[in-house]
């Protein structure tokens, strides 16, 4: 089972999730890392769930068109949309408050 390490607001949350889990889906049903993960639509349209990948990015699939559209240059800074990731491997990620997150610039 993948071990997920989630950083937000100076706190660290860690837990295992079932392989194939999506953190936004789990947050929506009040499982880990609820209520810490910020999200809205869950469909890659709003980028509220954007997180910077700290470790484990090499095991993620390439960004899809929704991530490319929503994140632009932030992809190069290691950001991904949590709603678009189905986890199969350990992952460490960080979600910054909106005021601290880098601005989106279209690719």
Beta strands, then each sheet from edge to edge (+ up, - down):
strand 1: 2-8
strand 2: 11-17
strand 3: 50-55
strand 4: 79-81
strand 5: 91-94
sheet 1: 2+ 1- 5- 3+ 4-
end
